[in-house]
């Protein structure tokens, strides 16, 4: 039930009309009814035309997160059950669900809520005030949907420790929801076994969005010498090793990540892979000075920008690491390179790679372009939902 009405200024709401999920603070003309932050409010245009319902939070620049475009919808348990079931049904048709993202916020029409399933464990990240209040019900309904398919969840861990919660006026939280359990969870993806640390790993513990991109590099790797930069817990490196690479080097600046990668290599009985704890920006020029070359180089860096104001600096960072990587690749070898920042839009990322190739006098033959796995669906109109860009190139000289 709505507790108030948000009316937009004349001329505002264009993003909303195009499918966008948010209403920004500067688009609002008035808020009637004195609703509390976190309440569900009706949204209408400047002329009173009903536009739907969403969560209000005056503390956030994203003042309203839309929950439904139906002004007559009743937001109750049945409404939430339908949303959860639709999200799960979609995953069953599009991805391997042994481990996958089962709820992806706005793209699943449950704004601000992310839930990853790692085997029989759920990891939840709640980033918006309104959805945080509905989180217990949504998780209960998700358990029910999974149980109907014979999937029993043994535990839930919350990783709502992102700084963005503070922008919503919320405290950061990390811990068990319910009974404690062993937070190192074994999963299998593309035939590779991993131990996922849902308590101490980055974000929810493992980057499921690269699932099919990791598989895509396998045909390039038999007999190859492979360098995997920003390896995190070793996922690309392990796929290369499993595919029959002669030797794989995985590099990450996090000692915790490197330790986990080594643990994962041992779990799979792999002896053709090694992991180094090093700064990639320092290591790549050192490898070049030593005359090292590779058949395949993989660049999977963290987001270099989390705001529009730092995009130029980020582009310089992407250009530098791609330049360095291309110099290390043998004639006719392959580069897999990606960006996980939605602020680094596809056009800018492509232009940055092209400039890097020109700078080092290389020509690129595109093998394929990919994006995030389907369990991270891209909702048109919701620009944040499209963030991962992944290219595979053959790197050639100018002859």
Beta strands, then each sheet from edge to edge (+ up, - down):
strand 1: 5-8
strand 2: 22-24
strand 3: 28-32
strand 4: 40-44
strand 5: 50-56
strand 6: 62-68
strand 7: 99-104
strand 8: 113-118
strand 9: 121-126
strand 10: 155-160
strand 11: 173-176
strand 12: 184-189
strand 13: 192-197
strand 14: 225-229
strand 15: 247-252
strand 16: 273-277
strand 17: 294-299
strand 18: 329-339
strand 19: 363-370
strand 20: 389-396
sheet 1: 2+ 6- 5+ 4- 1- 3+
sheet 2: 7+ 8- 9+ 10+ 11-
sheet 3: 12+ 13-
sheet 4: 16+ 15+ 14+ 17+ 18+ 20- 19+
end
